[in-house]
Amino acid sequence: MKDAVVDFEDGRDDRRNLRSRSALREVENFVRKKARRIWCRKNFERRLPPLAWLPKYSGLHIVGDIVAGFTVSLMIIPQGLAYGLVAGLPPIYGLYSSFVGCMVYALLGTVPELALGPTAVLAILTKPYSSRGGTDYAVLLCFLSGIVEVTAGVANLGFLTTFISRPVISGFTSAAAVTIWSMQLKGLLGLDLETKGVVDTWVQISQNLTSSRWEDLTLGLACVCVIMVLKVSFRRKKDAVVDFEDGRDDRRNLRSRSALREVENFVRKKARRIWCRKNFERRLPPLAWLPKYSGLHIVGDIVAGFTVSLMIIPQGLAYGLVAGLPPIYGLYSSFVGCMVYALLGTVPELALGPTAVLAILTKPYSSRGGTDYAVLLCFLSGIVEVTAGVANLGFLTTFISRPVISGFTSAAAVTIWSMQLKGLLGLDLETKGVVDTWVQISQNLTSSRWEDLTLGLACVCVIMVLKELPRLQLRCLGEDLKTSCERVTSKILFFLSVSRNAIVVLLSTGVAYALRGDHQPFTLTGTVAPGVPQAQLPPLRITVHNETLSFREVLGDLGVGVVMVPAIAILYHIAIATTFARGRAVDATQEILALGVANIVGSFFRSMPTAGCLSRSAVNSSSGVRTPAGGLITGTLVLLALTFLTPAFSFIPKATLSAVIICAVASMVDYESLLPLWRTSKVDLLPLGVTFVVSILWGFELGILLGVGANLALLLCSFAKPSVEISEVAEEKVPGGIGAYVLARPSHGAPFPSSSHLRKELQKAGLREGGGTLPVVVDCECVFMTDFTTAQVVKSLVGEFVKRNQLLVFLNLRPDVEKTLRALCPSLLVCPSTCELRQLFTETSSKLIKDGKSDSESLILLENGSQQTQNENSKEEDILLPTIPTAAVNDEFTLSSDGAVSRNLLDTSSSILPPHEEFQT
């Protein structure tokens, strides 16, 4: 036996050594492969392009470059001076920005036509910073921009720019043009004004119009006229177009009547949906369940409401402390939400009120501005939630993934547990964050009170024992309760388990009251304001440290919390509602509206932000609740407690409330999801870890934002670079079979972020696998969506394939996707199914052989066996720039109606194509 064990151990050691050697060999091969790629001649030519084109440089190149460089200098000198003014700098700074970029790009650039230098867009983006910090700010911004650009290039982050779509670029450049035009109007009128924004500029110009200088205005208008005349005179005259004015007017009137009819039908349809009985029952659920309400429903709701109240009263007091507020504010937050949800809620089991998560999110703001900040945050959260419900924006919470939620809740549990450790030890410390709390506790450990620690640990033990009573029932009595004695015992054990927090609070309060006097051994909650708070408007002007802050200043101080707190509340609320729906469809819009109205109304009664609570909802369900009316019972009992029991609340020991909180959040640490995440998707551990660490060290808002950012970055990376399966289909050796072709299968849709990647992959497929001759068939079975930017890229790609007489066919294209692509590329080659490829190849091949050398014949439109030829008798060179808006095309180029940028061939020796230029200043 021992020999066998020894042999087994030796074999295991051999396998370990083999695995380690294999891992080292993989690392060595990886390093060698990377080294070969970096130190090869091809990579050096990529990083230093002159190594590729200098050996081929000739006299013709020198002449062309001199002519082009001189031509561009005639443009860049006046433009540089003008753009310096646009950036809020001395004009000479525009020339400082004009020479270095050209020289560096000559060494590192790859596109000969591209001219680097100052632009109108970057100048207007620089102006806010230069007006704040002068020329040094602009220079430092240039340096930091270069650092970011180099980092993005090294890390291959250029794909992130693909998420800026063409409509966004068009809107931005148009706004920049209007802003620049408004700013330069001051110079045109000779006015020296300090303005901020377009509106302020126009207001000040209208107020100072009488102070304008006619000499400057005359000179400026003359310069504009000369520039426009010269611009028009050098443009190529277009073919005469005959306008049929009468027919055009008729068509316009027809379209206007059709549009009015569509608007009228839309309004009628919306009105019918709003004012129908079904919609009223959705927005006021009691209209649906009140007619069916019976005695059984009343009994179930009363029992459930009473049971939940035994939980919510001690939990509310404890969560008030967690939020950094007096404990009574937890009860203020406990009655309004229950009552409002009884009128607007749709899930009977859901219990609305204060929660540990929202309490810990509220604490940073209450510690900054006191109770008024918490109340105002509740009001603003309600406004955001109602807005999200009306606008159907609840889907935005789906971008907060499960790993981010796990990291956030675990960090919240650790933070709450660390904070309540002070109360458990009887320490009165002002701490900030988990690390600072543990440091101060370790430094003041000798000052802890053994009486509070003993009481707190005893309360923790009692709560945990009472929590396990239902399991004890299953072990002792079994699941089948046959006798009445067993059923009564089961109900008693359940009641004791549910009311464990109330039992502990009552017992400890009785002990503290019995020991009242000058030598009270426990740290007590202290004086509590008696009675129900009066209804009043939430505070919009708040006094903090003898300084009155306006609503705008308070809003700026709350910052991202105004959005983050309601987003987390909606997320948890919808998740709990879905859990207890039990297969029923959950009206998410109505739930969000109910939550928002509850927070708005609650803020009038000094409430902090509230949402659905999982533990109380579970107790509500176990107690046999029948309708949302159970919340009315809970809210009424909380009001009675506020009215008659507030004097007794002052004798509640803080250690007891700390014990209640610690036991409540113990189950929030989501350690159970670590192993499944590791087994299924290790990359999801990144957002979980980022959220957890950042939330503990720097705050929950930043932790959630960075966690969501990490998750979206992983998602967008895969979204921007979809996998494209390339395969070569061999020729069929049967009579009438299909010839060889290249098949490309994108893995998902083709919206604008992935358009550049798909274009690159299809170009490679056409040149590498297809050799520039074989047809390329794009199987679009998985392409469910597309957009304007992708349509432009497809048009450019089709044009490149046509120029080399190579077929590009789109297979299995959905009708809506085809409609979008044909809007910009009407001559698109589409095949409905694989069976019709043979016919398509036969017809298009004969057409290409016949007209392949003619540039005037562009594309073949073939669908379902029909063929149509579209002639493009264009004498201009079409260069497609998908991301250049109309306003950004230079004088030397024109933008045709089909979206192509055409260069006006004024000078054959110059081949300059600015990328995103320019606004005429």
Secondary structure, 3 states (H helix, E strand, C coil): CHHHHHHHHHHHHHHHHHHHHHHHHHHHHHHHHHHHHHCCHHHHHHHCCHHHHHHHCCHHHHHHHHHHHHHHHHHHHHHHHHHHHHCCCCCHHHHHHHHHHHHHHHHHCCCCCCCCCCCHHHHHHHHHHHHHHHHHHHHHHHHHHHHHHHHHHHCCCHHHHHHCCHHHHHHHHHHHHHHHHHHHHHHHHCCCCCCCHHHHHHHHHHHCHHHCCHHHHHHHHHHHHHHHHHHHHCCCCCCCCCCCHHHHHHHHHHHHHHHHHHHHHHHHHHHHHHCCHHHHHHHCCHHHHHHHCCHHHHHHHHHHHHHHHHHHHHHHHHHHHHCCCCCHHHHHHHHHHHHHHHHHCCCCCCEEECCHHHHHHHHHHHHHHHHHHHHHHHHHHHHHHHHHHHCCCHHHHHHCCHHHHHHHHHHHHHHHHHHHHHHHHCCCCCCCHHHHHHHHHHHCHHHCCHHHHHHHHHHHHHHHHHHCHHHHHHHHHCCCCCCHHHHHHHHHHHHHHHCHHHHHHHHHHHHHHHCCCCCCCCCECCCCCCCCCCCCCCCCCEEECCEEECHHHHHHHHCCHHHHHHHHHHHHHHHHHHHCCCCCCCCHHHHHHHHHHHHHHHHCCCCCCCEEEHHHHHHHHHCCCCCCCHHHHHHHHHHHHHHHCHHHHCCCEHHHHHHHHHHHHHHHCCHHHHHHHHHHCHHHHHHHHHHHHHHHHHCHHHHHHHHHHHHHHHHHHHHHCCCEEEEEECCCCCCCCCCCEEEEEECCCECHHHHHHHHHHHHHHHHHHCCCCCCEEEECCCCCCECHHHHHHHHHHHHHHHHCCCCEEEECCCHHHHHHHHHHCCCCEEECCHHHHHHHHHHHHHHHHHHCCCCCEEEEEEECCEEEEEECCCCCEEECCCCCCHHHCCCCEEECCCCCEEECCCCCCCCCCCCCCCCCC
